[in-house]
Amino acid sequence: MKRSAVVIGAGLLGTTTSWFLAQRDFDVTVVERRAGPGLETSFANGGLLTPSEADPWNAPGTFGHLLRWLGRENSPLLLRPRALPGMLRWGWRFLRASRPQPHLRSTEATLRLALYSLATLDALDKQLALDYQHLHRGTLKVFRERRGLLDTQRLAERLRPLGLDSRVLDRDAAVALEPLLADAARDLVGAIHYPHDGSGDAYLFTAGLQRHAQAAGVRFQFDTEIDRLQAGARSIQVLHSNRGDIRADVYVLAAGSYSPKLTRPLRLALPIYPVKGYSLTMQAAHGRQLQVPVVDFEQKIVIAPLGDRIRIAGTAEFNGYDTTANTARSTACLQQALALLPKLAGDAAGEGKVTHWTGLRPMTCDGPPILGATPYENLYLNTGHGPLGWTLCAGSAQLVADLVASRSPAVDPQDYSLARFNS
Ligand SMILES: Cc1cc2nc3c(=O)[nH]c(=O)nc-3n(C[C@H](O)[C@H](O)[C@H](O)COP(=O)(O)OP(=O)(O)OC[C@H]3O[C@@H](n4cnc5c(N)ncnc54)[C@H](O)[C@@H]3O)c2cc1C
C-alpha cells in the first residue's frame, strides 16, 4: 500500500514538494488555507532564477548599513524600531552569521542548491512543457560604485569553481546586452553578466505544476487552514484544521513565513523571520521590452521581463507579520527602476497602469533554507527560502522528497538541516 503524505502550504515549495512526492509513489494531499495555489509570497515575486544571488543578505558590514538606514522610508533595507523586540534572538543570530567564514559557507551551500535547482527545473520543463515565460538569458547586475563592482567580482571568481559563470562588462558592453540601459549608462561603472541565471513567472509555474500534480493524483484541499499540529512523544499524530482533523504517515511543512507559528507550540523553534518586500507589474509597450533581467546592485531592486509584462521588485522591511502595503516603499522602488530605465516611464504613467503587491519572504537567520528531518520522525520541513524561494524550489522539493522516501539526495542535505542551528 502507498504511504500517505500531507503537505502544508501550496506555495512554490509545497506545490513542487507534492509533485516530487507523487513521483516517489506517495499518496499526497496538499492543505492550503487560500482558495488556490501560489497566492501568498509566491504570487508576484521578482521572477529571477539567480544562483548569482546565493550570498545571504547578512554580508559582513550589514550592521553598519542597518544603522544608517534605520527608519528611512526609501532605504533598500528598513528596520522598524517597533519590530526590534520581536526579532532580538533572530537578529542576533543574523548578525553572528554575518562573520566572513559563516557567510561564505552559507553562500556556497545556497549556490550548490541553486545550481541543482535550476537543473531540476530544466528537467521539469522537458517533462511537462510548463508555460511560465521561462527565459535563459542570464541576469545583468549593474553598478554605480567601483567598490561594489570589485567586491562582487571577487566573490564571483571565488564561486566560479563551484559552477557560477560570470563575465564583467564595461558600460558599452552592458548597453549592447541591454539597450534600455543607454540613458543611464553614464552613471554606471560597469556590470556583471551571469549567463546561467534565468527568469520566469513563479505564479504561472506554481499554478501549472499544481494542475499536473492534480492530474497525477495529488489532492489539493483549498480553503483549509491548519490550526495546530498535535504531537506525541516522537511523532505528529494529527493536524487540526478548520475543516476537521487530517492524518497521514508523513507531514511536510511548507507554510513559508508562517511555518514557525505552526511549530512553536511543539517547542520546535524555526529561526525564520518574515521580511516584507514589494513588487510592481506593468504592461511593456511594444518594442520596449527588456532583453535581459537587470539587478541594480546599490538600490537592491530587480527588473525582469515576464512575457509582455515587466516586473520590478525589491526592498526589505523588518516589521513582523504586517502585510499592509506601504505606497512610499513601493513608489520608491518604481522611481529607482525608472531612474535606471527611463524609457519605461511611459509604461508606468497613468491610473491603474501599475499593479502593486507585497509579500513576506521567509528568511532564515543564516541564509540557506531549512530542509528535511525534525525531532519528530514523521515531520519534515521545506521552508525558510527567504529571497530565493523561486530559484531554490525545484531542487529543495526534490531533495526533501528524496529524504522522505529514504533515498539519497543528489546534494548533501547537511547544510540545510534544522540540526545546523544546534552546532
Ligand atoms: C518582493 C519579493 C521578491 C522576490 N523575488 C524573488 C526572486 O526574484 N527570485 C527568487 O528566487 N525568489 C524571490 N522571492 C522569494 C520567493 O518568492 C519566496 O522565497 C517563495 O515564494 C516562498 O515560497 P513558499 O512556498 O515557502 O511560501 P508561500 O508562497 O508563502 O507559500 C506558503 C503557503 O502556505 C500557506 N499557509 C500558511 N500557513 C498555513 C496554515 N496554517 N494552513 C494552511 N496553509 C497555510 C499560505 O497560504 C501559502 O500559500 C521574492 C520574494 C518577495 C517578497
The ligand as an ORCA input file, in Angstrom:
! r2SCAN-3c Opt
* xyz 0 1
  C       9.267     41.155     -3.214
  C       9.806     39.754     -3.357
  C      10.606     39.452     -4.438
  C      11.142     38.176     -4.573
  N      11.883     37.880     -5.666
  C      12.403     36.642     -5.829
  C      13.171     36.331     -6.979
  O      13.346     37.151     -7.882
  N      13.719     35.104     -7.066
  C      13.558     34.165     -6.088
  O      14.138     33.079     -6.197
  N      12.771     34.390     -5.015
  C      12.198     35.618     -4.855
  N      11.442     35.902     -3.757
  C      11.286     34.870     -2.713
  C      10.209     33.847     -3.028
  O       9.078     34.468     -3.574
  C       9.850     33.095     -1.732
  O      11.009     32.559     -1.149
  C       8.880     31.951     -2.027
  O       7.719     32.445     -2.656
  C       8.478     31.225     -0.747
  O       7.597     30.204     -1.115
  P       6.869     29.321     -0.023
  O       6.138     28.271     -0.752
  O       7.828     28.948      1.042
  O       5.883     30.361      0.694
  P       4.428     30.870      0.215
  O       4.398     31.148     -1.221
  O       4.060     31.963      1.154
  O       3.538     29.599      0.461
  C       3.180     29.159      1.751
  C       1.732     28.738      1.684
  O       1.366     28.201      2.953
  C       0.025     28.587      3.216
  N      -0.176     28.519      4.663
  C       0.466     29.202      5.633
  N       0.002     28.861      6.848
  C      -0.959     27.931      6.645
  C      -1.813     27.204      7.508
  N      -1.778     27.366      8.837
  N      -2.700     26.331      6.970
  C      -2.776     26.156      5.615
  N      -1.984     26.829      4.748
  C      -1.079     27.705      5.251
  C      -0.055     30.006      2.679
  O      -1.381     30.391      2.422
  C       0.815     29.925      1.438
  O       0.060     29.697      0.263
  C      10.869     37.170     -3.593
  C      10.036     37.474     -2.511
  C       9.492     38.751     -2.388
  C       8.582     39.057     -1.246
*
